[in-house]
Amino acid sequence: MSQDDLDRLTEENIELLQAMIRNQCVNDGTPESGHEDRNSHLLRDELESSGVEMELLEVLPGRSSLVARHHGTDPDAPALMLMGHTDVVPVSPEGWKVDPFGGERIGDEIWGRGAVDMLNVTSSMAVAFRHLVTSGKRYPGDIVYFAVADEEAGGTYGAERLIESDWDALRCDYVLTEYGGSPLITADEHIVLLTTAEKGLGARKLHVHGSPGHGSMPWGTDNAINKAAAIVQRIEAYNPGARIDELFKSRIRAHNFPDELEARLLDPGRINEALSELEPGLARNLHSCCHTSFSNNLIDGGTKINTIPDEVMLGVDIRILPGETPEDVDRHLLEAIGPELMGSVTIEPIHMGSSTESTTDTKLWSALTDSIQMTYPGAKVLPSMVTGGTDARFFRRRGIPAYGAGLLSPKVGMGEFLNRFHGHNERIDIESLRLTTKLWLDVTERLWA
């Protein structure tokens, strides 16, 4: 590909990303949110002139996903899916320096909710896919573009349901999606991390029970808020212990930390102390990669200012390590909360799903490695685990290798980049848009070679 072609595709990517940000497809977890039609229709219109086969798939009104297929020449060749989601999480505008849905181009960055998670990947895939179709070249296998709704709330109205109901439309043998491509550059080597695994889900609602009474006489009462406050503190303080497996060891060694710090990071008894010395965003990510994590994210309770509440709901986001089960989640909660308080708690499972992982012994992994080394010569491409949930897990459960990919510039450190996920002032640099767009094109050239 010429430099002029890549420059043109990068500008197309920028414009499409800005438009997707401005569509404000905010998913707050309720069925009526998301409004992904805005982005699925935008993407359909962007691809329409290519003449490619397309279909809008709808689980709920207003929440459509787009699938497009560029047919290959060999029906027996493996099909590659490029999958990106079209929804974004809510924002707190007061924490932003700019309009979070303005899609502004400031210097060499595009700002806005979804710029990192993951509209930049969704837009770059669309631009690359359109280029592949309009080039007139056909590959042995199909190339499938899937712009999917509802990823940010678990995929109920997106990938999870559509894989079951519309598999003929989504049929594929490999999947590329979020998140990957972070470069780690040291004096001795260049390492790029791609995602091959993700933690499982074990979210719970804890219904904490008490007894109602008059707020003017609180002494000795069974106040559900007071018990909920104690439970929150115990969950926050709970340490389930670190699991140092080979994937985590590889991740730590990739950072090329000083030997003494590396030793402590690989020691379950000293890792928390060592993490406190790292940049906060990186430390949080590494902690979650080797611990089952618990985050108190929702609280709801009470009916009136002068009435002692008899129930409070706590929403706890729980992410589990490979091999853990629903019984392990409940065991963790009992250990954290203690039997005396647990007697006042009813546990309601919200999301439950095991950790998933894809092998790297595939032609797609080899094609990714070769493609990344075209940009970063001699780079080591290593597997890693993502701590959040992605739609890749639904494909892995069908036995389909799925990788979180992309290719980022070294302009932003990993810790800072991780802080931008679901955070204030989310933004992506234009060089990363260029490199990621190029990656999709390079991979398609090498997958069937």
C-alpha positions in Angstrom: 0.0 0.0 0.0 1.3 3.5 -0.9 1.8 6.2 1.7 -0.8 8.3 0.0 -3.4 5.5 0.3 -2.7 5.0 3.9 -2.9 8.8 4.5 -6.3 8.8 2.8 -7.6 5.9 4.8 -6.4 7.5 8.0 -8.3 10.7 7.2 -11.4 8.6 6.4 -10.9 6.8 9.8 -10.7 10.1 11.6 -13.9 11.4 10.1 -15.8 8.2 10.7 -14.6 8.0 14.3 -15.7 11.6 14.9 -19.2 10.9 13.5 -19.5 7.7 15.7 -18.6 9.6 18.8 -21.1 12.4 18.0 -23.9 9.8 17.6 -23.8 9.3 21.4 -24.8 5.6 21.5 -24.7 5.6 25.3 -25.4 2.2 26.9 -26.4 2.5 30.6 -27.4 -1.1 30.9 -31.2 -0.6 30.4 -32.9 -2.1 27.4 -34.0 1.3 26.1 -30.5 2.8 26.1 -27.7 2.3 23.6 -29.5 3.7 20.5 -26.9 1.8 18.4 -29.1 2.3 15.3 -27.4 5.6 14.9 -24.0 4.0 14.4 -25.2 0.9 12.6 -27.0 3.0 10.0 -24.0 5.3 9.7 -21.7 2.4 9.0 -24.2 0.9 6.6 -24.3 4.1 4.7 -20.4 4.2 4.7 -20.2 0.7 3.2 -23.2 1.0 0.8 -21.3 2.3 -2.2 -18.9 -0.7 -2.1 -21.8 -3.0 -3.1 -20.9 -5.5 -0.3 -23.5 -7.8 1.1 -24.9 -6.3 4.3 -27.6 -7.0 6.9 -29.0 -5.2 9.9 -29.7 -7.6 12.8 -32.0 -6.4 15.5 -32.6 -7.9 19.0 -34.6 -4.9 20.3 -36.0 -1.9 18.4 -33.3 0.8 18.0 -30.5 -1.6 18.9 -29.4 -3.0 15.6 -26.0 -4.5 14.7 -24.5 -4.5 11.2 -22.9 -7.5 9.5 -21.3 -7.3 6.1 -19.5 -10.2 4.2 -16.9 -10.0 1.5 -17.0 -13.5 0.0 -13.8 -15.4 -0.7 -12.9 -17.6 -3.6 -12.7 -20.9 -1.6 -15.7 -22.0 0.4 -13.5 -24.3 2.5 -11.0 -21.5 3.5 -11.3 -20.1 7.0 -13.4 -16.9 7.3 -12.0 -13.9 9.3 -14.3 -11.6 11.3 -13.4 -8.0 12.1 -15.7 -7.2 15.1 -16.1 -3.9 16.9 -18.9 -2.6 19.1 -20.9 0.6 18.5 -22.0 1.5 22.0 -20.2 3.5 24.7 -20.5 3.9 28.5 -22.0 7.0 30.1 -20.0 10.0 31.0 -19.7 12.6 33.8 -19.4 15.7 31.6 -18.1 17.9 34.5 -14.9 15.8 34.6 -14.1 16.5 30.9 -12.0 19.4 29.5 -14.1 19.2 26.2 -17.5 18.1 25.1 -17.3 14.3 25.6 -19.5 13.8 22.4 -17.9 16.6 20.3 -15.4 14.3 18.6 -12.9 17.1 18.5 -9.6 16.9 16.8 -7.1 18.6 19.1 -3.5 18.4 17.9 -2.8 14.9 16.9 -5.6 13.3 19.0 -9.4 12.6 18.6 -11.3 13.3 21.8 -14.6 11.8 23.0 -16.3 9.0 24.7 -15.5 5.8 22.8 -12.3 7.1 21.2 -10.4 4.3 23.1 -13.2 1.9 24.0 -13.6 0.9 21.2 -15.0 3.1 18.4 -11.4 3.7 17.1 -11.2 0.0 16.3 -14.7 -0.2 14.9 -14.1 2.7 12.6 -10.7 1.5 11.5 -12.1 -1.9 10.7 -14.9 -0.3 8.6 -12.4 1.8 6.6 -10.1 -1.2 6.1 -13.0 -3.5 5.1 -14.3 -1.0 2.6 -10.9 -0.6 1.1 -10.6 -4.4 0.7 -14.0 -4.7 -0.9 -13.5 -1.8 -3.4 -10.0 -2.8 -4.3 -11.6 -5.7 -6.3 -9.3 -8.2 -4.7 -10.8 -11.4 -3.3 -9.1 -13.6 -0.8 -9.6 -17.4 -0.3 -11.7 -16.9 2.8 -14.6 -14.6 3.6 -13.9 -11.4 5.4 -16.8 -10.4 7.7 -17.3 -7.0 9.3 -19.5 -7.1 12.4 -20.4 -3.8 14.1 -22.3 -5.0 17.2 -24.6 -3.5 19.8 -24.7 -3.8 23.6 -21.1 -4.9 24.3 -20.9 -2.5 27.2 -23.7 -4.2 29.1 -22.8 -7.8 28.5 -24.0 -8.5 25.0 -27.5 -9.5 25.8 -28.9 -7.4 23.0 -25.9 -8.0 20.8 -23.3 -10.7 20.2 -24.6 -13.2 22.8 -28.1 -13.3 21.3 -27.1 -12.9 17.7 -24.6 -15.7 17.7 -27.4 -18.1 18.7 -30.1 -16.6 16.4 -28.2 -15.5 13.3 -25.1 -17.7 13.1 -25.4 -18.2 9.3 -24.9 -14.4 9.0 -22.0 -14.3 11.4 -20.3 -17.6 10.5 -16.5 -17.3 10.8 -13.4 -19.2 11.9 -11.3 -16.4 13.4 -12.2 -13.2 15.2 -10.3 -9.9 15.7 -11.7 -7.4 18.2 -10.6 -5.3 21.2 -8.2 -4.8 23.1 -4.6 -5.2 22.0 -1.6 -3.7 20.4 0.1 -1.9 23.3 3.8 -1.6 22.7 6.4 -1.9 25.4 9.7 -0.4 24.3 12.9 -0.9 26.2 16.6 -0.3 25.4 16.9 -4.0 24.4 13.6 -5.0 22.8 10.2 -4.1 21.5 7.2 -6.0 22.8 3.6 -5.8 21.7 0.8 -7.3 23.8 -2.3 -8.9 22.2 -5.2 -10.3 24.1 -5.8 -14.0 24.0 -7.7 -14.4 27.3 -10.2 -12.5 29.5 -11.4 -12.8 33.0 -14.8 -14.3 33.8 -17.8 -12.5 35.2 -19.4 -13.0 38.6 -21.3 -9.8 39.3 -23.7 -10.0 42.2 -26.4 -7.9 43.8 -26.3 -8.1 47.6 -29.6 -7.4 49.2 -28.8 -6.3 52.8 -31.8 -6.7 55.1 -32.7 -4.9 58.3 -35.8 -3.7 60.2 -37.8 -0.5 59.6 -38.2 2.0 62.3 -38.6 5.7 63.1 -35.5 7.8 62.2 -35.9 9.9 65.4 -35.1 6.8 67.5 -32.0 5.1 65.9 -30.3 3.7 69.0 -30.0 -0.1 68.8 -32.0 -0.4 65.6 -31.4 -2.9 62.7 -30.4 -0.3 60.1 -29.8 -1.9 56.7 -27.6 1.1 55.6 -25.3 0.7 58.6 -24.8 -3.0 57.8 -24.4 -2.3 54.1 -21.6 0.3 55.0 -19.8 -2.4 57.0 -20.1 -4.9 54.1 -18.7 -2.4 51.6 -15.7 -1.8 53.8 -15.1 -5.5 54.2 -15.3 -6.2 50.5 -13.0 -3.3 49.8 -10.4 -4.7 52.3 -10.7 -8.3 51.2 -7.6 -9.9 49.6 -8.4 -13.1 47.8 -4.7 -13.7 47.1 -2.7 -13.5 44.0 -2.4 -16.2 41.4 0.9 -16.0 39.5 0.5 -18.2 36.4 2.7 -18.4 33.3 0.6 -15.8 31.4 1.1 -13.3 34.2 4.8 -14.1 34.5 5.2 -13.4 30.8 3.4 -10.1 31.1 5.6 -8.9 34.0 8.8 -9.9 32.3 7.7 -8.0 29.2 7.9 -4.7 31.1 11.6 -5.2 31.8 11.2 -4.0 35.4 14.4 -3.9 37.6 15.2 -7.4 38.8 14.3 -6.7 42.5 11.0 -5.2 41.5 10.2 -8.0 39.2 10.9 -10.5 41.9 8.4 -8.9 44.2 5.8 -8.6 41.5 6.0 -12.4 41.0 5.8 -13.1 44.7 2.2 -13.5 45.9 3.2 -12.3 49.4 4.9 -9.1 48.2 3.0 -8.2 45.0 0.7 -5.6 46.5 3.6 -3.7 48.0 5.4 -3.7 44.7 2.3 -2.6 42.8 2.1 0.5 45.0 5.3 1.7 43.4 4.0 1.6 39.8 1.9 4.1 37.8 -1.7 3.8 39.1 -3.3 2.8 35.8 -0.7 0.0 35.2 -0.8 -1.1 38.8 -4.5 -1.5 38.8 -4.4 -3.5 35.5 -1.6 -5.8 36.7 -3.4 -6.4 40.1 -6.6 -7.4 38.3 -4.6 -9.8 36.0 -3.7 -12.0 38.9 -6.5 -11.5 41.4 -10.2 -12.1 41.5 -11.5 -8.5 41.8 -14.4 -7.0 43.7 -15.6 -3.5 43.0 -18.5 -1.9 44.9 -20.2 0.0 42.1 -23.9 0.4 43.0 -25.9 1.2 46.1 -29.6 1.8 46.5 -31.8 1.9 49.6 -34.0 3.8 51.9 -37.4 5.2 51.3 -37.7 8.4 53.4 -35.5 10.7 55.4 -37.3 9.8 58.7 -37.6 6.1 58.2 -34.9 3.5 59.1 -34.4 1.4 55.9 -35.0 -2.3 56.0 -33.2 -3.1 52.7 -30.2 -1.8 50.8 -29.0 -3.1 47.5 -25.2 -3.3 46.8 -24.0 -4.0 43.2 -20.6 -5.6 43.2 -18.7 -6.1 39.9 -16.7 -9.3 40.4 -14.2 -10.5 37.8 -12.9 -14.1 38.2 -9.7 -15.8 37.2 -9.6 -18.9 35.0 -11.0 -22.0 36.6 -13.2 -20.2 39.1 -16.9 -21.1 39.5 -20.1 -19.5 40.9 -19.4 -21.5 44.1 -16.0 -19.8 44.3 -17.6 -16.4 44.0 -20.0 -17.1 46.9 -17.1 -18.5 48.9 -15.1 -15.3 48.4 -18.1 -13.2 49.5 -18.6 -15.2 52.6 -14.9 -14.9 53.5 -15.0 -11.2 52.8 -18.2 -10.3 54.6 -18.1 -12.8 57.5 -20.9 -15.2 58.7 -22.4 -12.7 61.2 -23.2 -10.1 58.5 -23.8 -12.7 55.7 -26.9 -13.8 57.7 -28.6 -10.6 56.7 -27.7 -10.8 53.0 -29.5 -12.3 50.0 -27.2 -12.9 47.0 -28.6 -12.3 43.5 -26.4 -13.4 40.6 -26.3 -10.8 37.8 -23.7 -11.9 35.4 -21.9 -15.2 35.5 -19.5 -16.5 32.9 -16.2 -18.4 33.0 -12.9 -17.0 31.8 -12.1 -17.7 28.2 -8.8 -18.2 26.3 -7.7 -18.8 22.8 -4.6 -20.7 21.7 -1.9 -18.9 19.8 -1.2 -22.0 17.7 -3.1 -20.6 14.7 -2.4 -19.1 11.3 -4.1 -15.9 12.4 -1.6 -15.5 15.3 1.2 -16.0 12.9 -0.3 -13.4 10.5 -0.7 -10.9 13.3 2.9 -11.4 14.4 4.3 -11.0 10.9 2.1 -7.9 10.3 3.2 -6.2 13.6 6.8 -6.9 12.8 6.4 -5.0 9.5 5.8 -1.9 11.6 8.0 -2.7 14.6 10.8 -4.9 13.2 11.9 -7.6 15.5 9.1 -7.0 18.0 8.0 -9.9 20.2 4.3 -10.4 20.1 3.1 -11.8 23.4 -0.3 -13.1 24.6 -2.0 -11.4 27.5 -5.3 -11.3 29.5 -7.8 -8.5 29.4 -9.5 -7.7 32.8 -12.8 -6.5 31.3 -15.3 -8.4 29.3 -15.5 -8.4 25.5 -17.7 -10.1 23.0 -14.7 -12.3 22.1 -15.8 -14.7 24.8 -19.0 -15.7 23.0 -17.0 -16.8 20.0 -14.3 -18.6 22.1 -17.1 -20.6 23.7 -18.0 -21.9 20.2 -14.3 -23.0 19.8 -13.4 -20.0 17.6 -10.0 -18.4 18.2 -10.6 -14.7 19.1 -7.9 -12.1 19.7 -7.9 -8.6 21.0 -5.7 -6.7 18.5 -4.8 -3.3 17.1 -1.5 -1.5 17.0 -0.8 1.6 19.1 1.9 4.1 18.7 4.4 4.5 21.6 3.3 8.1 22.2 1.2 7.2 25.3 2.4 4.9 28.0 0.3 1.8 28.9 -0.7 3.1 32.3 -2.0 6.4 30.8 -3.8 4.5 28.0 -5.5 2.2 30.4 -6.7 5.1 32.5 -8.6 6.4 29.5 -10.9 3.3 29.4 -14.3 4.6 30.8 -12.4 7.6 32.2 -12.5 11.4 31.8 -10.9 12.9 28.7 -10.9 9.8 26.6 -8.9 10.2 23.4 -6.8 8.4 20.8 -3.8 9.6 18.9 -4.0 9.7 15.1 -0.8 7.7 14.6 -2.5 4.8 16.4 -5.5 5.1 14.1 -3.0 4.9 11.1 -1.1 1.9 12.5 -4.3 0.0 13.4 -5.9 0.5 10.0 -2.7 -0.7 8.4 -2.7 -3.8 10.6 -6.1 -5.0 9.4 -4.9 -4.7 5.8 -1.6 -6.4 6.5 -3.2 -9.3 8.3 -5.6 -10.0 5.5 -2.7 -10.2 3.1 -0.9 -12.8 5.3 -3.7 -14.9 6.7 -4.3 -17.0 3.6 -0.8 -16.7 2.1 
